[in-house]
Amino acid sequence: MDKQQAIVEAAEAVLEHGGPECRTDPREPLSAMGRAYDAGATDEDIRAEIARQRTT
């Protein structure tokens, strides 16, 4: 998995989780974010992708 793909998947997992609503198992977004970090992503990369996905 490349860095950009990992960032997109992490953002999707975070958005699907729904924050305090906890619509999914909290381990899912954490695992996805871990994979993105392992691929070289930063918090800002993930935040930017979340913002991009929210606007589309």
N, C-alpha and C positions, 0 to 999 in steps of 0.2 A: 504494500500500500504506500502510495506516495504522500508527501506532506499535504498537498492541497486536498486530496481525497479524504485524508484523516481529519482535516479541519472541517470539511463539509459534513462528514459523518458525526463529528463531535457536536457541531452546532445543531444538527437535526435531532440528536439525542437529547440535548439540553432543552430544546423547544418542545419536543414531545413530552418530556418529563413534566413541564409546566410549573417549575418552581415550587412554591409552597403547596400547590395543589397535589403534588406527588402522584401524577397519573401513571407513572411507571416505577419500576423498582429503581431506587436511587443508585444502585450499583451500575446500571446501564449507562447513564451519562458519565459517571466517573470513569468507567472502563474506556469509553470512547474518548474522553479527554486524555486519559493516560496514553492511549495509542497515538493521539495527536502530538502530545508532548514528546513521546518517544521518536516521532517522525521529525521533530525539530520545530514544532509550532510553539508559539507563545500565547499567553493569555490574550494579548491584543489581537492576534490572528483569529482566535476563536470568537472574541467579542465582535470583531468586524464582520465575520461571516454570519453570526447570529443576527446582527443588524441588517445585513443584506437580505437574509432569508425572510425577515419580518416584513420587508418592504416589497417583496415579490409575491 
